[in-house]
Amino acid sequence: MRAFILDGEKVRETSDLADARKAAADKKTMWIDLGEQTPEVVTFLTDALALHPLTLEDIWTDRPSPKADEFPEYVYVCAHSVKRDKDELITCEIDLVVGKTFVVTHDPQGLVTASVSAEITRTPRLLQKGAPWVAHAVLDRLVDGYLPVIDAFDGDVEALEDDVLAKAGTPEGGAVLQRILELKRSLQSLRRVSIHQRELLLRLARGEFAIFPPDTLPYLRDVHDHFVRVGDLADSYRDLVTSALDAYLSVQSNRMNEVMKTLTLISTVMLPITFIAGVYGMNFDHMPELKWLYGYPFALGLMLAVAVSAGLLFRHKKWI
């Protein structure tokens, strides 16, 4: 656990629970970034900050969807950040407890709080403005973290469209299909999170929670607007991936049709040749051509003439 405490015009960082407890008793503005769950930390949150047991349970438990709960002295917010591991999208829960003089965050991956702590270390202005502004900074960094992920999806979808046209229906097409399904699954997960999180940010921007003063609401609306753009981009990329899947199946079907067309033309040419060979391969004593000197060349020439005639007919019909 790390605590950033505002002392006059300066911010000091401490990991001492007794120091943080004294700062809470003195109503000093502070930001507490939680680490691992320990009995001492739980006791501090319960006694010094008066957090409800249900809030503590939500902090240490992963939730599948964002939420916001209002209590008499604070607001609990559960939001989700994202990161990518190869082609897999991973959602990371970030918990915030926003009080009048304190903010508690739990960011196990350090995706958001690292940049906020660096800013507070450089200048105390953020803590001087108040705890709700620290919460706004965390939410703003959280939404900004979506943009690199969305940009990566843009490049993946563009490369996927080229691979679909080049590799669908070939031995390399299986890998392309697997990438399509992985991207579709990741974008579906992103859409599922963004729907609930957009509603959460809208509630904050509307001023439903009294803990956020009126002067923070325009900035929270700005965060909501940025996230709406993220959700719209995720929906558009999901539609593009679905279109890529349809295009893959269409290209694969077209190439299969071309293969079947080629095999059918070959079979059509071979059918009369096989008939001629079958006729002249019958072992009858009384056949006019059996004793003929030019019977063998005649049969081969007849086969060649049939094959050429069939090819010319197919070309005239524009089948080949």
C-alpha positions as CSV (number, residue, x, y, z in Angstrom):
1,M,0.0,0.0,0.0
2,R,1.2,3.5,-0.9
3,A,-0.4,6.7,0.5
4,F,0.1,10.2,-1.0
5,I,-0.7,12.7,1.7
6,L,-1.1,16.4,1.2
7,D,0.9,18.3,3.9
8,G,0.4,22.0,3.3
9,E,1.9,22.8,-0.2
10,K,3.7,19.5,-0.5
11,V,2.9,15.8,-1.1
12,R,4.6,13.1,0.8
13,E,4.5,9.4,0.1
14,T,4.3,6.8,2.8
15,S,3.7,3.1,3.3
16,D,3.2,3.5,7.1
17,L,-0.3,2.6,8.1
18,A,-0.1,4.6,11.3
19,D,0.9,7.7,9.4
20,A,-2.0,7.2,7.0
21,R,-4.4,6.6,9.9
22,K,-3.3,9.9,11.5
23,A,-3.7,11.7,8.2
24,A,-7.2,10.3,7.9
25,A,-8.1,11.4,11.4
26,D,-6.8,14.9,10.6
27,K,-8.9,15.0,7.5
28,K,-6.0,15.6,5.2
29,T,-6.4,15.0,1.5
30,M,-4.8,11.8,0.5
31,W,-4.7,9.1,-2.2
32,I,-4.2,5.5,-1.1
33,D,-3.1,3.0,-3.8
34,L,-3.7,-0.5,-2.5
35,G,-1.5,-3.5,-3.2
36,E,-2.0,-6.9,-1.7
37,Q,-4.8,-7.7,0.7
38,T,-3.5,-8.0,4.3
39,P,-5.4,-8.0,7.6
40,E,-3.7,-4.7,8.6
41,V,-4.8,-3.0,5.4
42,V,-8.4,-4.2,5.8
43,T,-8.5,-3.0,9.4
44,F,-7.2,0.4,8.3
45,L,-9.8,0.7,5.6
46,T,-12.6,-0.3,8.0
47,D,-11.6,1.8,11.0
48,A,-9.8,4.8,9.5
49,L,-11.9,5.3,6.4
50,A,-15.1,3.6,7.5
51,L,-15.5,1.6,4.3
52,H,-18.5,-0.8,4.2
53,P,-17.7,-4.6,4.3
54,L,-19.5,-4.9,0.9
55,T,-17.1,-2.3,-0.5
56,L,-14.1,-4.2,0.8
57,E,-15.5,-7.4,-0.8
58,D,-15.9,-5.6,-4.2
59,I,-12.4,-4.2,-4.0
60,W,-10.7,-7.6,-3.6
61,T,-13.1,-9.5,-5.8
62,D,-13.0,-9.4,-9.6
63,R,-16.2,-8.3,-11.1
64,P,-17.2,-9.0,-14.7
65,S,-18.9,-5.6,-15.3
66,P,-18.5,-2.0,-14.1
67,K,-20.7,-0.6,-11.4
68,A,-21.0,2.4,-9.0
69,D,-22.5,2.3,-5.5
70,E,-23.1,5.4,-3.4
71,F,-22.7,5.3,0.4
72,P,-23.2,8.2,2.9
73,E,-19.6,9.2,3.0
74,Y,-18.2,8.0,-0.3
75,V,-18.8,6.5,-3.7
76,Y,-17.4,3.2,-4.9
77,V,-16.7,2.8,-8.6
78,C,-15.6,-0.3,-10.4
79,A,-14.2,0.3,-13.8
80,H,-12.2,-1.8,-16.3
81,S,-9.1,-1.0,-18.3
82,V,-7.8,-3.2,-21.1
83,K,-4.5,-4.5,-22.4
84,R,-3.6,-6.9,-25.2
85,D,-1.5,-10.1,-24.9
86,K,-0.8,-11.0,-28.6
87,D,-4.3,-11.2,-30.1
88,E,-6.1,-11.8,-26.8
89,L,-7.8,-8.9,-25.1
90,I,-7.5,-8.8,-21.3
91,T,-9.7,-6.7,-19.1
92,C,-8.3,-5.4,-15.8
93,E,-10.5,-4.3,-13.0
94,I,-9.7,-0.9,-11.3
95,D,-11.5,0.0,-8.1
96,L,-12.0,3.5,-6.8
97,V,-13.4,4.7,-3.6
98,V,-14.0,8.5,-3.7
99,G,-14.6,10.3,-0.4
100,K,-14.5,14.0,0.5
101,T,-10.9,14.0,1.5
102,F,-9.6,10.6,0.3
103,V,-9.4,8.4,-2.8
104,V,-8.6,4.7,-2.6
105,T,-7.6,2.8,-5.7
106,H,-6.9,-0.8,-6.4
107,D,-5.0,-1.3,-9.7
108,P,-3.3,-4.7,-9.5
109,Q,-1.7,-4.3,-13.0
110,G,-0.6,-0.7,-12.5
111,L,-2.0,0.2,-15.9
112,V,-3.5,3.5,-14.7
113,T,-2.3,4.5,-11.3
114,A,1.4,4.5,-12.3
115,S,1.0,7.6,-14.5
116,V,-1.2,9.4,-11.9
117,S,1.3,8.8,-9.1
118,A,4.1,10.1,-11.3
119,E,2.0,13.3,-11.9
120,I,1.3,13.7,-8.2
121,T,5.0,13.2,-7.4
122,R,6.0,16.0,-9.8
123,T,3.4,18.5,-8.6
124,P,0.9,18.6,-5.7
125,R,-1.7,20.5,-7.7
126,L,-3.9,17.5,-8.3
127,L,-4.2,16.6,-4.6
128,Q,-4.6,20.3,-3.8
129,K,-7.7,20.5,-6.1
130,G,-9.3,17.7,-4.0
131,A,-10.0,13.9,-4.0
132,P,-12.7,14.0,-6.8
133,W,-10.1,15.4,-9.1
134,V,-7.7,12.6,-8.4
135,A,-10.6,10.2,-9.2
136,H,-11.2,12.1,-12.5
137,A,-7.5,11.8,-13.4
138,V,-7.6,8.0,-12.8
139,L,-10.7,7.7,-15.0
140,D,-9.2,9.9,-17.7
141,R,-6.0,7.8,-17.8
142,L,-8.2,4.6,-17.9
143,V,-10.1,5.8,-21.0
144,D,-6.8,7.0,-22.6
145,G,-5.5,3.5,-22.2
146,Y,-8.2,2.2,-24.6
147,L,-6.9,4.2,-27.5
148,P,-3.6,2.3,-28.2
149,V,-5.6,-1.0,-28.0
150,I,-8.2,0.4,-30.5
151,D,-5.4,1.6,-32.8
152,A,-3.8,-1.8,-32.7
153,F,-7.2,-3.3,-33.8
154,D,-7.2,-0.9,-36.7
155,G,-3.9,-2.3,-38.0
156,D,-5.0,-5.9,-37.4
157,V,-8.2,-5.5,-39.3
158,E,-6.5,-3.8,-42.2
159,A,-3.9,-6.6,-42.4
160,L,-6.7,-9.2,-42.0
161,E,-8.5,-7.9,-45.1
162,D,-5.4,-8.3,-47.3
163,D,-4.8,-11.9,-45.9
164,V,-8.5,-12.9,-46.6
165,L,-8.2,-12.1,-50.3
166,A,-4.7,-13.7,-50.6
167,K,-5.1,-16.8,-48.4
168,A,-8.7,-17.8,-48.1
169,G,-9.3,-21.2,-49.7
170,T,-5.5,-22.0,-49.6
171,P,-3.6,-24.2,-47.1
172,E,-2.7,-21.0,-45.2
173,G,-6.4,-20.0,-44.9
174,G,-6.8,-21.9,-41.6
175,A,-4.5,-19.5,-39.7
176,V,-6.4,-16.6,-41.2
177,L,-9.7,-18.0,-40.1
178,Q,-8.3,-18.5,-36.5
179,R,-7.2,-14.9,-36.4
180,I,-10.6,-13.7,-37.5
181,L,-12.3,-15.6,-34.8
182,E,-9.8,-14.4,-32.1
183,L,-10.3,-10.8,-33.2
184,K,-14.0,-11.2,-33.2
185,R,-14.0,-12.7,-29.7
186,S,-11.7,-9.9,-28.4
187,L,-13.9,-7.2,-29.9
188,Q,-17.0,-8.8,-28.5
189,S,-15.4,-8.7,-25.0
190,L,-14.5,-5.1,-25.5
191,R,-18.0,-4.2,-26.6
192,R,-19.5,-6.0,-23.6
193,V,-17.3,-4.0,-21.2
194,S,-17.8,-0.7,-23.0
195,I,-21.6,-0.9,-22.9
196,H,-21.7,-1.1,-19.1
197,Q,-18.8,1.3,-18.6
198,R,-20.3,3.9,-20.9
199,E,-23.4,3.9,-18.7
200,L,-21.3,4.2,-15.6
201,L,-19.4,7.2,-17.0
202,L,-22.7,8.8,-18.0
203,R,-24.0,8.5,-14.5
204,L,-20.9,10.2,-13.2
205,A,-21.1,13.0,-15.9
206,R,-24.7,13.6,-15.1
207,G,-23.8,14.5,-11.5
208,E,-25.8,11.6,-9.9
209,F,-23.3,11.4,-7.0
210,A,-23.0,14.4,-4.7
211,I,-19.3,13.6,-3.9
212,F,-18.3,15.0,-7.2
213,P,-18.6,18.9,-7.1
214,P,-20.2,20.7,-10.0
215,D,-16.9,22.0,-11.4
216,T,-15.8,18.4,-12.1
217,L,-18.8,17.5,-14.2
218,P,-17.7,19.1,-17.5
219,Y,-14.4,17.1,-17.2
220,L,-16.3,13.9,-16.4
221,R,-18.5,14.6,-19.5
222,D,-15.3,14.9,-21.5
223,V,-14.2,11.5,-20.2
224,H,-17.6,10.1,-21.2
225,D,-17.4,11.6,-24.7
226,H,-13.9,10.0,-25.2
227,F,-15.2,6.7,-24.1
228,V,-18.3,6.9,-26.4
229,R,-15.8,7.3,-29.3
230,V,-13.9,4.2,-28.1
231,G,-17.2,2.3,-28.0
232,D,-18.2,3.5,-31.5
233,L,-14.7,2.4,-32.9
234,A,-15.0,-1.0,-31.2
235,D,-18.4,-1.5,-32.8
236,S,-17.1,-0.5,-36.2
237,Y,-14.1,-2.8,-36.0
238,R,-16.4,-5.6,-34.9
239,D,-18.6,-5.0,-38.0
240,L,-15.4,-5.0,-40.2
241,V,-14.2,-8.3,-38.7
242,T,-17.7,-9.8,-39.3
243,S,-17.5,-8.6,-42.9
244,A,-14.0,-10.1,-43.1
245,L,-15.4,-13.4,-42.0
246,D,-18.1,-13.2,-44.6
247,A,-15.6,-12.3,-47.2
248,Y,-13.3,-15.2,-46.2
249,L,-16.2,-17.7,-46.6
250,S,-17.2,-16.1,-49.9
251,V,-13.6,-16.2,-51.3
252,Q,-13.2,-19.8,-50.1
253,S,-16.4,-20.8,-51.7
254,N,-15.4,-19.0,-55.0
255,R,-12.1,-20.8,-55.1
256,M,-13.8,-24.1,-54.4
257,N,-16.2,-23.4,-57.2
258,E,-13.2,-22.7,-59.5
259,V,-11.6,-26.0,-58.5
260,M,-14.8,-27.9,-59.1
261,K,-15.3,-26.1,-62.4
262,T,-11.8,-27.1,-63.5
263,L,-12.4,-30.7,-62.5
264,T,-15.7,-30.8,-64.2
265,L,-14.2,-29.5,-67.5
266,I,-11.5,-32.1,-67.3
267,S,-14.1,-34.8,-66.7
268,T,-16.2,-33.5,-69.6
269,V,-13.2,-33.7,-71.9
270,M,-12.2,-37.2,-70.7
271,L,-15.6,-38.7,-71.0
272,P,-15.8,-39.0,-74.8
273,I,-12.1,-40.0,-74.9
274,T,-12.9,-42.8,-72.5
275,F,-15.8,-43.8,-74.6
276,I,-13.7,-44.0,-77.7
277,A,-11.0,-46.0,-75.8
278,G,-13.7,-48.3,-74.5
279,V,-15.1,-48.9,-78.0
280,Y,-11.8,-49.7,-79.5
281,G,-10.8,-51.8,-76.5
282,M,-13.5,-54.3,-76.9
283,N,-12.2,-57.7,-78.0
284,F,-14.6,-58.7,-80.8
285,D,-13.4,-60.6,-83.8
286,H,-15.5,-58.8,-86.3
287,M,-14.7,-55.1,-86.0
288,P,-13.8,-53.2,-89.2
289,E,-10.9,-51.3,-87.6
290,L,-9.1,-54.2,-86.0
291,K,-7.2,-55.2,-89.1
292,W,-6.9,-51.6,-90.4
293,L,-3.3,-50.3,-90.7
294,Y,-4.2,-46.8,-89.5
295,G,-6.7,-47.8,-86.9
296,Y,-4.4,-46.9,-83.9
297,P,-3.5,-43.4,-85.2
298,F,-7.1,-42.8,-86.2
299,A,-8.3,-43.5,-82.7
300,L,-5.7,-41.2,-81.2
301,G,-6.5,-38.5,-83.7
302,L,-10.2,-38.9,-83.0
303,M,-9.5,-38.5,-79.2
304,L,-7.4,-35.4,-79.9
305,A,-10.1,-33.9,-82.1
306,V,-12.7,-34.4,-79.5
307,A,-10.6,-32.8,-76.8
308,V,-9.7,-29.8,-78.9
309,S,-13.3,-29.4,-80.0
310,A,-14.5,-29.5,-76.4
311,G,-11.8,-26.9,-75.4
312,L,-12.8,-24.6,-78.2
313,L,-16.5,-24.9,-77.1
314,F,-15.7,-24.1,-73.5
315,R,-13.6,-21.1,-74.6
316,H,-16.5,-19.9,-76.8
317,K,-18.9,-20.2,-73.9
318,K,-16.3,-18.3,-71.7
319,W,-16.2,-21.2,-69.2
320,I,-12.4,-21.1,-69.4
